[in-house]
Amino acid sequence: QVQLVESGGGLVQPGGSLRLSCAASGNIFSIEDMGWYRRPPYNERELVATITRGNSTNYSDSVKGRFTISRDNTKNTLYLQMNGLKPTDTAVYYCHATAPNSLLGFWGQGTQVTVRS
């Protein structure tokens, strides 16, 4: 089992920045790819960005050029640097990890990001 705990969410004005963190614990050696997803109000959960164990990254078109995903395997932590935030980025942000022994992977509990004036 892998446990994921997100932090760093909050209220920010448009154009501002936040950095989300996701601390992994448990069977961390089984973790392969990791990613950030978000669930906007009244909408389905959507992909934000993913990163492989080898640090290859992928971003949704809506955040490309503004958000940066990274991982520090020595600290067992995943990050999401969010710059140029827009009201449309308002959502609950979730951390996800894949592992060979889990069909659906593992999810964190989520952290709220609200962007408004």
C-alpha positions as CSV (number, residue, x, y, z in Angstrom):
1,Q,0.0,0.0,0.0
2,V,1.0,3.6,-0.7
3,Q,-0.3,6.6,1.2
4,L,-0.3,10.0,-0.4
5,V,-0.9,13.3,1.4
6,E,-1.3,16.6,-0.5
7,S,-0.6,20.0,0.9
8,G,-0.1,23.6,-0.3
9,G,-3.5,24.5,-1.5
10,G,-5.3,27.7,-0.7
11,L,-6.8,31.0,-1.9
12,V,-4.8,33.0,-4.4
13,Q,-5.6,36.0,-6.7
14,P,-5.5,35.6,-10.5
15,G,-2.0,35.7,-11.8
16,G,-0.6,34.4,-8.5
17,S,1.4,31.2,-7.8
18,L,1.1,28.2,-5.5
19,R,3.2,25.1,-5.0
20,L,1.5,21.8,-4.2
21,S,3.3,19.0,-2.5
22,C,2.4,15.3,-2.2
23,A,4.2,13.2,0.3
24,A,4.3,9.5,-0.3
25,S,4.8,6.8,2.4
26,G,4.3,3.1,2.7
27,N,5.5,0.9,-0.1
28,I,7.2,3.7,-1.9
29,F,9.6,1.5,-3.8
30,S,6.6,0.2,-5.9
31,I,5.7,3.6,-7.2
32,E,6.2,4.1,-10.9
33,D,4.4,7.1,-12.5
34,M,2.9,9.9,-10.5
35,G,0.5,12.7,-11.4
36,W,-1.8,15.5,-10.5
37,Y,-5.5,15.5,-11.3
38,R,-8.1,18.1,-10.4
39,R,-11.9,18.2,-10.0
40,P,-13.3,21.6,-10.8
41,P,-16.7,22.6,-9.3
42,Y,-19.6,20.8,-11.0
43,N,-17.2,18.9,-13.3
44,E,-15.4,15.6,-13.7
45,R,-11.9,14.9,-12.5
46,E,-9.3,15.7,-15.2
47,L,-5.7,15.2,-15.8
48,V,-3.3,18.1,-15.0
49,A,0.2,16.6,-15.4
50,T,2.1,13.3,-15.1
51,I,5.7,12.4,-14.5
52,T,7.3,9.0,-15.0
53,R,9.9,7.5,-12.7
54,G,12.5,8.6,-15.3
55,N,11.1,12.2,-15.1
56,S,9.4,12.3,-18.5
57,T,6.5,14.8,-18.1
58,N,3.1,15.3,-19.8
59,Y,0.7,18.3,-19.3
60,S,-2.8,19.0,-20.2
61,D,-3.2,21.8,-22.8
62,S,-4.9,24.0,-20.3
63,V,-1.9,24.2,-18.0
64,K,1.0,23.8,-20.4
65,G,3.5,26.6,-20.0
66,R,2.1,27.7,-16.6
67,F,2.4,24.6,-14.4
68,T,5.5,22.4,-13.7
69,I,5.4,18.9,-12.3
70,S,8.5,17.5,-10.6
71,R,9.4,14.7,-8.1
72,D,12.1,14.3,-5.6
73,N,12.6,10.6,-5.1
74,T,15.0,11.2,-2.2
75,K,12.2,12.9,-0.3
76,N,9.4,10.7,-1.7
77,T,7.6,13.9,-2.7
78,L,5.8,15.1,-5.8
79,Y,5.4,18.8,-6.6
80,L,3.2,20.9,-8.8
81,Q,4.4,24.5,-9.3
82,M,1.5,26.6,-10.5
83,N,2.1,30.0,-12.0
84,G,-0.2,32.4,-13.7
85,L,-3.2,31.0,-12.0
86,K,-6.6,31.7,-13.4
87,P,-10.1,31.4,-11.9
88,T,-10.6,28.3,-14.2
89,D,-7.9,26.6,-12.2
90,T,-10.1,26.5,-9.2
91,A,-10.5,22.9,-8.2
92,V,-9.6,20.1,-5.7
93,Y,-6.2,18.9,-6.7
94,Y,-5.4,15.2,-6.2
95,C,-2.1,13.3,-6.2
96,H,-2.0,9.9,-7.9
97,A,0.6,7.2,-8.0
98,T,0.7,4.0,-10.1
99,A,2.2,0.7,-8.9
100,P,2.4,-2.8,-10.4
101,N,0.4,-4.3,-7.6
102,S,-2.5,-1.9,-7.8
103,L,-4.9,-1.8,-10.8
104,L,-6.3,1.7,-10.0
105,G,-3.2,3.1,-8.3
106,F,-3.3,5.2,-5.2
107,W,-5.0,8.6,-4.5
108,G,-4.5,11.3,-2.0
109,Q,-7.3,13.0,-0.2
110,G,-7.1,16.2,-2.2
111,T,-6.3,19.9,-1.6
112,Q,-8.4,22.8,-2.5
113,V,-7.1,25.5,-4.8
114,T,-9.3,28.6,-5.2
115,V,-8.4,31.4,-7.6
116,R,-10.4,34.6,-7.3
117,S,-10.0,38.3,-6.8
